[in-house]
Amino acid sequence: MNDMIEYVDKVYLYSSGMSSEMVEKSISALKIHGVRPEDVVVIEVPEGVPEGSIMVTIWPHYLSVSRVKRVREGSIYAPQLFNIDL
């Protein structure tokens, strides 16, 4: 199934220390799922992500797509929506 990512404004890509090649591969994968590359904001730490935003975490073999439900005192609660295989 080709899940499309519905978002407003920006998609936050949490690189979690991955290489620049992995970040580029992730952005290409997001493009297939309806995200414009210019709307991707790469972050090194999961901070400053607005509630309601889409946050994508890079893992070695997949991307975890989640929607931020709550931000409180430096913690983010973001239930996973689906994964994208890399």
C-alpha positions, -999 to 999 in steps of 0.1 A, spaced: 0 0 0 13 34 -9 3 56 21 2 93 13 13 116 41 -12 144 48 5 174 63 2 212 67 33 234 63 63 212 72 73 176 78 100 172 104 126 145 96 144 134 127 178 122 115 188 106 148 225 107 138 221 91 104 245 99 76 237 126 50 232 98 24 205 82 46 188 116 50 188 121 12 174 86 7 147 93 33 137 126 16 134 107 -17 112 81 0 90 108 15 86 124 -20 70 91 -32 45 95 -3 34 130 -13 59 152 6 76 180 -13 113 181 -6 112 218 2 87 211 30 111 188 48 129 202 79 158 180 91 162 180 128 189 164 149 169 163 182 132 160 186 126 195 199 107 224 186 82 203 166 47 219 168 17 199 179 -2 184 150 29 182 128 41 151 110 74 138 124 94 111 106 121 92 124 149 76 103 158 41 113 184 19 95 158 1 73 126 21 75 110 55 83 85 58 111 58 83 103 40 98 133 17 128 141 27 149 171 -2 149 196 14 166 225 46 185 234 53 190 271 85 199 289 108 187 262 89 154 256 70 146 224 40 122 223 36 112 187 17 80 179 30 61 149 8 62 117 28 38 95 63 28 84 80 33 50 105 7 41 139 20 28 
